[in-house]
């Protein structure tokens, strides 16, 4: 990355005023700690809650966190400074702020991104065909889709009309139909945190970040907090076939979360999520820069509706879940050649920010070259047991 992490480029605008929790790697323990931020102090709460999942199952978690005591691992500034692609593993550094939760994601929740998914599909993963398809498709249906409420009578009439005009798509089905697209983004414990490298499949030539807010939900289906996420996406793989969604979405380092989970309390609520603007900034080693904003006010489905479609009597998550809620960001700016749009270069730095949640910063590399994921659920259980925490 082009800059060291610090409080100014990581924390929310109100600093540590809210209830911020995360995870830190402890070299002496050879495992993670559950932490809370108290001013500049990073406080270890693992003796009380061995996992973030367990912490967020606690009734009135925000109030309990305020009174919870623990030992101080170190200063926030020094731990952030050691958090990056190549941390000094003899000193603490931040990890992704969740652990045992299922990592789920919603797609096609914004009209603009829905059209881009249809374009990918019709282009068959070929970026060279995208611009002509984009122009014709937007002229046909763009104005019709932006104000449609998914699942409504108007949406059903439009869906049937599009079918009759030969414009139906599986993406339009989940974009305006009654059921949201919800898929498994990655495996529990596989997400990387702020400062880490995110990975692209080496065979992908058309890809992009997806800047999103991710809700953190407990096993009872209650949204208890939020964090920022990068749902790294391979547009060429998904465009070839929706059945390649797993390859397009789930690769080593393709899920980034952080920098912290902000627990809902009297300083931060679901309404703040609904009103948030998520800002994206990409800086390339070639001098390329791109900025964009994704407004949660333009989402087609309410965040709590997305939660309800994911967890309930039809599907349980005993350790809770993290739910990416989608993005309106779909980059069309040309980077390399006219008409080919945007794709990542190795070495890009991606910053995703919103005032209430801070900034998530990652550098892009290939999934085959970044640090492999080796610390899974079995390793976590063995580590916590060896520390007398289970």
N, C-alpha and C positions, 0 to 999 in steps of 0.2 A: 504494500500500500504506500501511497505517497505521503502519508502523515501518521504520526503516532496517536493512538487513542488517548483521549483525556476526558475530563469531566465536561468541558465545554462542547466537544463534538460527539458526546455520547448521551448525556442526561437530558431528560425533558426540560422545557423552559423553566419550570418551577423547581428544578434541581431534585433534591431528595425529599421534598415536601410530601409527596404521595407515598404510598406503601409499595416499595420496590423490592422485589426478590429475584434471586438468580442462583446460579451454581458456579462454584469455583473448584478448580483442580488443586488438590493438596498433595504436593510431592511426598511428604513424609508418610501420608496415609495411602499413597498410590491409588487414590480414588477421589470422588467428588464430595463437596460439602454443599448443603443447602444454606443460602445466606440471605440476609436482609441488609439493606443499606441504611445506615444511621449517620447522617451527615457524611463525613469523609471516612467513617469506619465501616468496614465490611465484617458483619457479625455472623459467626457460625451457629446455625440453629439445628444442626444435624442430630444432636443428642435428643432433641424434642421431636423433630420430624426428619426421619432419615431420607425421605424423598420429597420432591416438590409436589408430586401427586398426593402423598399423604397429607402434606400441609394444607392443600387446597380442598381436601375433604372435610377439614375442620369447620364446624359451625362458627359463623362470624370470624372468618379467617383474618380479616383486616384488624379487628379489635384484638384478637389473640396475638397477632404479630407485634402489635404496638407494645404489649407488656412482656413478650417473650425475651428471655435473657440467654446470652451465650458469650463465648469468648471471641475476641476480635482477632481476625486473621491478619489484617493489615489495613493500610489506607487504600481508599478507592483509587486515588490517583496512581499509586505505585502498581496496583494490580492491573489497572487498565493499561498502563504503560508496558506491561509484560504480556499483554493480550494481543496476539497477532499471528500471522502465518507461521512464524518460527519462534514461539515463545521459549524462554529459558525454562526448561522443564524442572529445574531445581527450585523454582519459585512459583507461587500461586498465579493462576491466570483464569479468566472467565471462560465458561463453557456456554452452550445453549442453555437457556433458563428453565427448561422443562426436562422431564426424564421418562417416566413410564407411560405417559399419556400417548394414546394413538395419535398419529399425525395425519389429519384428514384435510381435504381441500374442496372448495366449491369452484366450479368453473362457469363461465358464461353468465355472470351475474350483472354485467353492464352491457348496454346495447352496443357500444363501440367494440368491445372485445368480442361480442357475439358475431358481429360482422367479420372480424378478422379471423375467427375460427372457421367461418363458412368459406372465406377466401383461401385459407390454408387447405381446406378440404378440396375445393374445386381446382386449386393449383397442384394438387397431388404432392405437396411438399416442395415444389419448385418455385423459388422466390422470383425467378425471372418472369413468371406468368402472373404474379400477384397484382401488379399495378393495373393492368387492363381489367382484370376481374373486379378489383376494388371499385373502379370507376363505374362499371356497368351495374354492379350489385347495389352500390350506394344510390345510384340514380333510380333503381327499381324500388327499393324497400327502405332506404335509410331513414327517411322522414317518418315512415309508418311505425318504426320499431321503438323509437326513443321514448315515447310516452305510454307505451303499453304496459299494463300491470300483468305480470305472469299469472296464468291460471284464471284470468277473468273471462267474462263472456266475450269482450272485445278481442282478447288474445286468441280465443278459440276461433272466432270468425276469421281473424287474420291468418291463423295457422291453416285453415281450410282453403282460404284464398291463395296462399302461397303454394300449397299443394297443387291446386288447379293450374297455377301459372308455371309449374315445374321448378319452383324455387324452394321447395321444402328441403330441410337439412336436419340432421340429428342435432346440430348446434342450435338451430332455431327451435327445435322441439323442447330442449331444456332451457332455452333462453326465455321463451314466453309461455311454455306449457305449465301444467300444475306442479311438476316435480323438478326440483333443482338437481343439477349434476353434483354429486358428492362422490369423491374417490379417495383412495388411500394414497397420500402423497409420499410417505416414506415410513420407515419402521421406528418404533419407540427407541429413543436414545441415539438415533442416527443423525439428528440435526446438528449442524455446526452453528457456532455462536458468532457474535460480532468479532471482527478482526481476523477470522479464519478465511481460508480459501474456499470458494464454491467451485463445483466441478461441472464441466460440460463433457458429454460423451464424445470421444475423439472422432467419431464418424459423422458428427453433426456439422453442417455448414450453414444452418439458418436457425438462430436461437436468440433468446432474450431473457432479461430478468422480468419478474412479475412482482412489483412492489405492492404489498398487501398488509392489512391489519389482520391478525389472527386472534380469535377469541380463545381463551382458556376456559374449559368447561369441566366441571366435576362429574362424578359418576351419577349424580342425581339429575343431570341435564341442566344444571345452573351455570350460567356464564359468570365466572368469578373474577375475571381479569382479562387483560389483553397484552399483546406484544406485537412487534413488527416482524414481517416475514418476507423472504424472497423465494417465491415458488418458481425456481429456475425451470425454463421450458425450452424444449427442442421443437421448433415449429415445423421443421422438415419431417421429423419422425411422426408427429401427431397428424400432419397433413396427409401423409401417405395412407394412414388408416387409423381410425379411432381405437382399433384393437392394439395399436402400438402405444397407447397412453402410458402404460407402465414404463416402457423404455424412454418415452419422452419426458417423464416426470421424475422417475425414481432411479437416480444414479448416485454414486459416491459424491457426497458434498452438494447434492442438488437441492437440499432443504436448509435454509438458513433462518434462524430465529434469534431475536434479541433486540437490544442488548439485555433488557430485563423484562420480567412480567410486572405490570402495574396492576395491583389488586384493586378491585372496586371498593371505594370507601367514600367518605364525604368530600374528597377532592377530585374524584374521577368516577364516572358512571358510564353505563351503556349509551346514554345520550351524547356523551363526549365522543364516543366511537362513531355514532351516527352522523355527527357533524364534522368529522375529521377530514382534512386534506392531507393526502400522503404524497410527499415530494420525492422524486427520483432524480439523482444526479449520477451520470456515468462519465468517467474520465479515462481516456485511453492513453497508452504510452505513445501512440501516434499523434497525439494532440487533439484527437476527437473529443468533443464534449456534447452531451445531450441532457436536457432537463425536461421534466414533465411533471404534471400533477394529476393525481387520481382522487376525485372527490367522492367520499362515501355518501354524500347527499344524492348522488346520481345512481346509486345501486338500485337494481330492480326489485330485490327482495330484502325485507327487513332482516338485520342480523339475527334476531331471535327466531325468526321463521326458519332461517338456515340451520340454526341449532336444533330446532324441533324436527326438521326433516332428517337430521343426522342421528340423533339419540332420542330414544323413547321406548315405548313398549315393543316396538318393532326391532330395536337394536340397542344393546347395552354395551357400555364401555366401563368395566369395573375400576380401571385406573384413570378414568377421565380421558379427555381428548383435547387436542389443539386444532382449531378449525380456521384454515385460511378462507377468507371470504370473497376472494376474487379481486380483479383489478380492471379498471377501464383503460389501463395503459397497453397499447399495442403499437410498437414503434414502426413507423413507415418511412422515416427520414433515411435517405440514401447515405451509406457510409463508404462503400468501396467502389461500386459502379452504379451509374444511373439505372433506376428501375429495379434494383435488387434490394432496396430497403436496408434496414438495420440488421446486423448480426454482431455478436460479441467477438472481440479479439482477446486472445490470452494476454493477461496483464491489466485488463480493464479493472478499475475500481468502481464499485457500485455502492452508493449511499442512498438509504431509504429512511425518510424522516417524517415525523409529525410532532408538533409541539408538546403534546401530552405524553408521548412515549419515548422521545429521544431519537437517536439515530443508529441504525444498523449499517455497518460498513464491512464490505467483503471484497476480496480480490478474486478475479476469475482465472482459473487454470483448467486443465483437463482432468476429468475424474480419475484417469489412470495415473496421474502424476502427483495429485495431492495426497495428504496423509490418509491411509486406508482406515476404515472404521473397524475397530477391533474390540471396543469396550461395549458389549451388549448387556442384556438383562441378566444373563448368567454371571457375567463378570461383576456386575454391580451387586448382586445378591451375595456372592462370595466375599467381595470386598467389605460390604457392610457387616456381614457376619464376623469376619476376622477382626473388625474394629469394635465388636460387642454392641452394635447398634440395631441388631435384629433380635 
